[in-house]
């Protein structure tokens, strides 16, 4: 899709001055310049034009409130001097994946007094031996280059995200604990069930024992009764003879 059409669609019937963030990634610029973006976008703070075929930013309109500019994966080799005049409040600039080869190409960014973070990752300039030292020397206002400061400390936002992940713990820990709890509960239920059955079995055996004892007592009583009958019968028989 062409950049002109994409920007028109992104407006969504709004007034350009009302647009705060504009993303036109992966569309195409017919002449390698910024197209259809005008000075009317006075409230724009975030602009993303990743992989749109840009070769220059010379036609970028005046965007006084722009803070963040994403133009990675284009073919920009120069023309960065226009940024200081048109985007004076820029604090973050991503130029990674462009055709910037020399430190002198980024020297013009020293006029962006509010620039705190610059990305030049995958640009040819980043392969130079004195790359990091040179950029920080040319741009004293800069705090982060490619996501790290001069002492190789990562951008705080990334550190905060990592801290949150660490506090949350490895994925699945909570599930494992829940599973352990469930298994423990099931085990307790099994133990209760077994103990109950064992008690029932013991009770049955005791009851059976009681029945056996009662039966034996009854048999003994019957034998005793039978003996008495025999004893009482025999004298009667003798008397008849």
C-alpha positions, 0 to 999 in steps of 0.5 A: 500500500502506498504511504499516501493511502495508508496515512489517509486510512490512519486518519479515520475521519479525524482532524490531522491536528488530533492525531497523537500517534501515526504508524505507517509501517511496511507501506511504500513511498514512491520517491523515497521521501515522506509523502502525504504527511503535512504540517497539519499534524501539529499534535503528533508525538509518535511517528513510525515509518518502518520499512517504507523505502525512505532514503531521506528525511528532508521532506519531513514536515514540521512536527513540533511535538514529536518525541519518538521517531521510528524509521528503522529498516529503510535506506536512509544515508543522510539528510538528518540535519532536517530533524533539529529544525522540524522535530526539536523535541525529539527524545528517541530516534531509531535509525537501525538498519539504514545506510549510515556508514560514518560518524560524521553522518550522525554529528548533525544530531547534536542539535537535537538538544532533547535527544536521549536515546539513539539506535543505530543497530545494524548500520555499517557505522556500528561496526567501527572500532571507536563506534560507541565512544565516538557517538557519545563524544559527538552527542553529549546529550545522549544517554542511551545508544542501542539500548545501553548507556556508556557504562553498558547499563540497559535502558531502565524500561527493559530492566523493569520488564525483566524485574517483573518477569523475575518476580513472577517466577518461571512460567508454570510454577504456580500451576505445579504448586496447584497440582501438588496441592491437588495431589496432596488433597487426593492423597489425604482423601485416600488415606482417610478412605483407607483408614476408614475401611481398615476401621470398618474391617476391624469392626467387622472382625470384632463383630464376627468374633462376638458372633463366634463366641456367642455361638460357642457359648450356645453350643456349650449350653446345649451340650450341658442341657443334653447331659442333664437330660441323659443323666435324668433319663437313665435312672428312669430306665433302671426303674422300669426293669 
